[in-house]
Amino acid sequence: MDWKRLESLEQLAQIKQESQEKPVLIFKHSSRCSISSIAWDRLKRNWKSEDSERISPYFLDLISYREISNTIAREFEVYHESPQIILIKEGKAVYDTSHMGINYHDIMKRI
């Protein structure tokens, strides 16, 4: 999978800008949570390399980058959860879900 690592607050401005051209997906992952690992594995198994042409995917290790996770919740006005996916279009969160609600096919329907 060719997911970009989200590792700095400065990238959030880039994500907003990027989402003007094509949707951006952020996957917030907790390495301490077995449900997060299951959701991440399910998403990776379904993800196709050509999906990155339709959507720009980002991966956030929220244990290492908790401040970024908190800023995402504020900036995009979503309740913080883990694991969580957030779909961003035109600089705004248009869809988010967490835990076992994270579903590849639901994401693809919304882009």
N, C-alpha and C positions, 0 to 999 in steps of 0.2 A: 504494500500500500504506500502510496506517495502522499502522505499527510504532512502538512507543515506543522512544525512544533511551535506552539504559542508559549513564548518564554519572556516576553517583555511587554510592559504597558504600552509602549510606543506602537506595538503591532495592532492595538485596538483601533487606532486611527486608520491604519492601513486596511484593516478588515472592513471598516465602515465604507471607505473609498472603494475597495474591491467589490463590495456588495452592490454598488451602483451598476456594475457591469454584468455580474452573475452572482447567484446566491452563494453565501458562505455558510458552512456548517462547522460548529464548534462542538467537539466531544470533550466533556469534562470528566476526567477519570481519576478515581481514587485507587491507588495501588494497595490500600489497606482494606478494601471492600471486595468481597467475593462476588457480589451482585454486579459491581462495576466491571470486574474481570469477565464475567459471563456476557454482559451486554456488549463490551468491547469486542470480545471474541465473535459473537454473533454478527456484529456489524462488519468486522474484517472478513469473515467467511463469505459474506454476500457482496461486498464491495468489488466493483469491477474497475480495471484501470481506466476504461473510457468514461467512467462516472466523473472523473476529475476534469473532464472537458465541459461538463454541465454544471458542476458545483465545485467550489473551492473548499477543501476540507482542512480543518485545523484540529490538532490534538493538544489538550491542556492537561498536564500532570498537576492536579490541584494540590497535592501534598507538597510538592516542591514550589508551587507558585500560587499560594493561597491568596496573596494580595491581588493577583490578576483575576482570580475567580471571583473575589468580592467585588472588584471593579466591574466585571462583566455583569453581575447581578444588578448593580446600580445603573450602569450605562445603558443596558438593554432592557431594564425594567422587568426582570424575570426573578422569580424566587430561586434562591440557590438550592440546588440539590446535587446529589452525586450517586450514581453517574447521571449525566444530563447531556442532552443534545439541544443546541439552540440553532435555529435556522434564521439567517439574517438576509434581508433583501432591502435594498435602498436605505441602508443604514439603520434599519429597525428589526427587532426580533419579531418574526411573524409566526413562529412555531417553536415550542419547546416541550420536551417531555423527559421523563426520567425512568430509572430502574428498568423493569421489564417492558415498559411502554416504548422503549427504544426499538424501532423496527425499521429495517432498511426500506421495505416497500412503502411504508407510510412517508418516509423522508422523500423518496423519489417521486411520489405522487404530488408532493407539495412544492417541488422546485419548478 
